[in-house]
Amino acid sequence: MRNKRLAAALGAALLAVPLIATPAHAAGFYSCTGGAVHPMGSSYHVSGHNCGGLGISDVTVTLRGGSAAGSYLCQTVLYFPTTANLGGFTCQPA
């Protein structure tokens, strides 16, 4: 019985370690086949299509094609997995 409790406690501790070690706002990266960039005051809004990647805050978005091709560092990114599109907010050229 004691071994089962010890194993359960160790298992729970091992599962919790990644949660403790991961920052709340980890940097991320998305790559998109294309998209557009729209001026928004002193920053830009980036919209991308056919994207893949991870992240929400402090994210690099790379548009691989089109007139807006390039990399942008966005404060916040909303990714829509059902359409593989994203919106990047408060972005600057990287």
C-alpha positions as CSV (number, residue, x, y, z in Angstrom):
1,M,0.0,0.0,0.0
2,R,2.8,2.4,0.9
3,N,4.5,1.7,-2.5
4,K,1.4,2.6,-4.3
5,R,1.1,5.9,-2.5
6,L,4.8,6.6,-3.2
7,A,4.4,5.7,-6.9
8,A,1.3,8.0,-7.2
9,A,3.1,10.9,-5.5
10,L,6.2,10.5,-7.7
11,G,4.0,10.2,-10.8
12,A,2.1,13.4,-9.9
13,A,5.4,15.2,-9.2
14,L,6.7,14.2,-12.6
15,L,3.6,15.4,-14.4
16,A,3.8,18.8,-12.6
17,V,7.5,19.5,-13.5
18,P,6.8,20.6,-17.1
19,L,4.0,23.0,-15.8
20,I,6.5,24.6,-13.4
21,A,9.3,24.8,-15.9
22,T,7.2,26.3,-18.7
23,P,6.9,30.1,-18.6
24,A,3.3,31.5,-18.7
25,H,4.1,33.4,-21.9
26,A,6.5,31.3,-23.9
27,A,7.8,32.7,-27.2
28,G,6.5,31.0,-30.3
29,F,6.8,30.8,-34.0
30,Y,4.4,30.4,-37.0
31,S,5.2,30.0,-40.6
32,C,2.5,30.8,-43.2
33,T,2.4,30.4,-47.0
34,G,1.1,33.9,-47.4
35,G,-0.8,36.7,-45.8
36,A,-1.1,40.5,-45.4
37,V,0.2,43.2,-43.2
38,H,-2.0,46.2,-42.2
39,P,-0.7,49.4,-40.4
40,M,-2.3,49.9,-37.0
41,G,-0.9,53.2,-35.6
42,S,2.7,52.6,-34.7
43,S,2.5,48.8,-35.2
44,Y,1.0,46.4,-37.7
45,H,-1.7,43.7,-37.8
46,V,-0.5,40.5,-39.6
47,S,-3.0,38.1,-41.1
48,G,-1.6,34.8,-42.3
49,H,-3.1,31.8,-44.1
50,N,-2.0,28.1,-44.3
51,C,0.0,28.5,-41.1
52,G,1.6,26.1,-38.8
53,G,3.3,26.6,-35.5
54,L,2.8,27.3,-31.8
55,G,2.6,30.3,-29.5
56,I,0.4,33.1,-28.2
57,S,2.6,35.8,-26.9
58,D,5.9,37.3,-28.2
59,V,5.6,35.2,-31.4
60,T,7.5,35.4,-34.7
61,V,5.3,35.1,-37.7
62,T,6.9,34.4,-41.1
63,L,4.9,35.0,-44.3
64,R,6.7,33.0,-47.0
65,G,5.0,34.5,-50.0
66,G,3.2,37.5,-51.4
67,S,3.9,41.2,-51.2
68,A,4.1,41.1,-47.4
69,A,6.6,38.2,-47.3
70,G,9.0,38.5,-44.3
71,S,9.1,37.9,-40.6
72,Y,7.2,39.9,-38.0
73,L,7.4,39.9,-34.2
74,C,3.9,40.0,-32.7
75,Q,2.9,40.7,-29.2
76,T,-0.1,38.5,-29.4
77,V,-1.2,35.9,-32.0
78,L,-4.6,34.2,-32.3
79,Y,-4.4,31.0,-34.3
80,F,-7.5,29.2,-35.8
81,P,-6.6,25.6,-36.3
82,T,-9.7,24.7,-38.2
83,T,-8.8,27.1,-41.0
84,A,-5.0,27.3,-40.3
85,N,-5.3,31.1,-40.3
86,L,-3.9,33.5,-37.8
87,G,-4.1,37.1,-36.7
88,G,-1.0,38.8,-35.2
89,F,-1.5,42.0,-33.1
90,T,0.9,44.7,-32.2
91,C,3.5,43.5,-34.7
92,Q,6.8,44.9,-35.9
93,P,9.1,43.7,-38.7
94,A,11.6,41.2,-37.2
